[in-house]
């Protein structure tokens, strides 16, 4: 007799295929040892409910994320083991940091926008994107992100403006239409 | 999926809408902090990790495709971030294994046992186990998040369940368990 011990967690999780489930269930009706093992696993899993709930985000969580986004810092480490800088220095540093953060935030947004344009470049070059009626290409150009980015940057100004215009029109579509358009586009087979 | 408000927010973020990002943080901060806490097992680090998850979500927003449910996308980013951090630092697990939690508030014995059992799981098993048992994801969704074939999730969950069962056997003895 083969005991389906490895299938018991999946059985309890409701993840066994119907045929396997029927087979394991039939085995369980006849096998006391496997029933005990199933109950042992179920009891252990039930104990998970004993864990206290995880901590909620502390107040100001969202603001800290935004601050880190603006400053472009990867890790939140503010340590000054040395002496205390004077107040004027703090003030100067704060102004400089605010200016840098503002520039970084703008740069991050611009960069994000450029990446999004590059990501959707081929779609945005299709006619009638803004009406939502744009047909996906029969085949999709397979380019890396860098290649698309380079192509976007190399566009002549009028074509770049057209892409930007198409992006604005695309963004003005209701979200379901945007999604449908992207899904149609992704279904097109890629080609090099 | 067409009515997924998070997908709409991600598309807005792709268009440079800062408010969309704020909304995403507001809507999912709780879940991300909880996930980081459960997988990293280090209260001091979970919020820091959760912040990094959102920064990564923002940084890679242009790659988001609505064909992937947002929840899967978010957990994918979170799992990658937490597992990378654990691999690099491995401090949380070690700390947990050393003792029952230092200055943390005293816990009832079953909770302590569960915490220790989870901490002893290898990182990938713990991530899969947390996704399945705390976040309510199916095996297919776990596979999607951890970027594994679905066939790899079942043994992962089986080993995690076996280890947890072994560790929790004294707590889950007949009469005290399910």
Interface residues (C-beta under 8 A of the other chain):
Chain A: X6 X7 X8 X9 X10 X12 X13 X15 X39 X40 X41 X42 X43 X44 X45 X46 X47 X48 X50 X51 X52 X53 X54 X55 X56 X57 X58 X61 X62 X64 X65 X66 X68 X69 X74 X75 X76 X108 X109 X110 X112 X113 X115 X116 X118 X119 X145 X167 X171 X175 X176 X178 X179 X180 X182 X183 X186
Chain B: X1 X2 X3 X7 X8 X11 X12 X13 X14 X15 X16 X18 X21 X22 X25 X26 X29 X30 X33 X34 X37 X38 X43 X46 X47 X48 X50 X51 X52 X54 X55 X58 X61 X62 X63 X65 X66 X67 X107 X108 X110 X111 X113 X114 X115 X117 X132 X133 X134 X138 X139 X154 X155 X157 X158 X160 X161 X162 X164 X165 X167 X168 X169 X171 X172 X173 X174 X176 X177 X178
